[in-house]
């Protein structure tokens, strides 16, 4: 990936999957542009990523169209093609992850869809004009998109929409040699995962029952992202790649 310009959205802290991806991309020689929300996060990002090959930091709230326009304009100033986009964004109200799904209110449902699913479409629209040489767009999903995971609730529905969006974007953008895929990672101890009720039980269940008898490591997800972003993944689009120690194949 040496010399490739790559955009990564969603680094919140050192536990973020997006941070693991940034480490792997930097290791492989990519030039990174990272996004942040607000000045405090910018300062934290500067400290966290000071040893990585970061060439730009840009403010971007994906729920605001004007921010996405500015993101595209900022990327254009590099004067070179954008070759990879990593969308690692998701959000739902905490109360919607702790009560029965049937109690989800309209506002919470639409918020989860907006941030977790529609934002991929919006980010693609903003960045595709800059991918003049083709490239790779990827996002992060989870088993809860296709199976009922206790207390994943509205986020599972949002991830289902996200995976469908991957397929439609892949069909739209293939003629431009832009590939769109999702990585369905096993449960990882991220800050957002802690919002899920009984998350430690989820981790212990995977460790006990997955074929590899352990939980997924962030670096495994990151190396899969390298594969998708590089020429090694040139024949893949519209896919959901499971990096979950095989948990997705296990029944009752």
N, C-alpha and C positions, 0 to 999 in steps of 0.2 A: 504493500500500500504506500510505498515511498512516494512522497510528493503529492498524494491525493488530498484534495480539500474536502473535509468532512464536517458536517453539521451535526451536533449532538444536543438534543433537547431533553431535559429532565434530570440533570444532576442536582440532587438536593443535599447530599452529604456523602461521607465516605462509604456508607452502606448501600448506596444506590446502585442498581444494575447499570445505569447509565455511566456511573463513575468507573465501574469495572471495564465497560466497553471503551471509555476514553483511555484508560491505561493500556488496553490491548492495542487500540488503534495507534497510539503514540509509540508503543513498542515496535510496531511494524512500519513506522516512518511517516504516518499520515500527519497532515496539518489540520489542527482542530479549531473549529469555531463553536463556542458554547453559548447557550442562552441562560438567562437568569430572570428572576422576578424580584425587582426591588433592590435598592442599594445594599441592605444588609446581606442579601444572598450573593450579590456581586463580590463583596469583600470576602465572604466565606469561600466562594469559588476560586478567587485569586490565590488564597492561601492553600486550599486543597489541591489545586492543579498546578502549582508553581513548578513542579518538576516534569510536567507533561509538555508536549509540543503544541501549545496553544497559540494561535495567531490572531484570535479575536474573541471578545466577549460582547454579547448583544442582549439588550433587554427585550423580552418578548413575553407577553401574556397572550396565549393562544386563543383566549375567548374574545380578543379585541382585534377586529379586522385591520385597524390602522397599525397595530403592532406588527402584524404579519406583512403588511405592505412595506413597512420600514425594515423588516428582516430581509426581505428580498432586495431592497435597495442597498442595504448594508453589505450583503453578500456580493452584489454586483460590483462593488468598489474594489474587490480583490482582483478584478480583471482576469479571472481564470475560471474554468468550468468547475462547478460543484459536482462531486462524484459520489457522495454517499450522504444519506440523511438517516439519523437514528432518532426515532420518536419513542421516548420512554416516559410517557405522561399518563397519569390516571388520577382521578379524584372522585370521591363520593362522601357525602356527609356521614360522620361517624355513627349517628343514630340509625342510619339506614343499613349499617352493617352489624347492628346489635339487636334488631327486632325482626319479627317475621316479615318476609318479603311482601306479603299482601298489605302491609301497613305503609308501604312506600308512598310518599306523597308526590304529586306531580312535579313540584319544584325540585325535589331531590333526584327524581328520575331523570329529568331533563338536564340537570347539572352534571350528573354522571355521564350521560350521553355526550354532552357538549365537550367536556374536558377530555374524556377517555376515548371517544370514538370519532366524533366529528372533527376534532382537532387534527387528526391524521389527514383527512381530506383537505382541510384548510392549509396545513403546512405543505402538503404536496402541491397544491395550487400555487403557493407562493414560491416554491423552490424549483419546480419543474422547468421553468424558462431558463434557469441557470445551469441545468444539466444538459448542456448542448452536445456532450460526447456520450450521453447515456449515463447509466449509473445504477445505484441501488438505494431503495428506500426500505426501511425495516421498522417494525414496531414490536412491542412486548405484549404478549398475551398470557393466558393462564388456563388451566384445565377447566376452571369454572365457566368458561365460555360454552362448553359443550356438555358438561356434567354438573349436577347439583352438588355444590360444596357448601356445607352448613355455614351460614352467616356471611357468605360471599355476596348473596342477594343481588342488589341492583348493579353491583360491579360485574357480576357474571353476565348479566344481560347486556351491559355496555361492552364487555369484551366480545360477546357474540356479534354485536354490531361491528365492532372493530375488525374482527376476522372476515366478516362479509365485505367490509370496505376494502380490505386487502385484495380480495379477489376482483372486485370491480375496478379498482385502481390498476391492478396488474393488467387487466384486459384493455383498459384505456391507454395505458402508457407503454405497452410492449412495443408498439410500432416506433417509439422513440428510443428503443433499446434501454428503457428504464425498467428495472425489475423491482417488484414490491412483494415483500414477504413478512411473515411474523415469526417470532420465536416464542414458543409457549414454555416458559421457564417453570421449573418446579418451585415450591415455596422456598423463599429465601428470607433471612432475617433483615428485611429493610424497615425503614421507619414507617412507611405506609402500611406494611403488612401487620405491624403491631396494632393497627386500628381494628383488625379483624378479631372478633371475639373467639376465644379458645384457640388462638393461633399456635401456641406451643403444642397443643394436641395434634394439630395438623402436621407439624414437623415430626413429631414422634411416630405418627401413623405412617408417614412416608418412609421414615427410617426403618420401620419394622416390616413394611409390606412391599416396597418397591423392589424390582428385580435386583438392583445393585445394593440394596439394604443400607442406603444412606440418603442424605439430602443433597440437593444440587448446590454446587459451589458457584459463586458469581463469575469466577474466571472461566468456567465451562460455558456459560452463557456468552461471555465476552469473546471467546475464541470462535464460537459459532457466528457471532456478528462479524468477525474478521473474515470468515469464510464467505458470508453473504455479500460483504462489501467488496471483496477482492475478485479477481478474475476466476478464482477457483469456483465461485458460485454462479458463473456466467449463464448456466443453463437453467437456473431455478427462478421461477416467479409464480406468484399466487399461492405459495405454500405456507403451511404452519408447521414449523419444525419444533418437535418436542425435545427439550433439554431438561428432563425431569427424572433421570435415573430409571426411566421406564414405567413410571407410575401410571401413565395414561393407558397402559394395556391391561391393568389389573381390574378384575371385577370384584364382586362381594368377597 
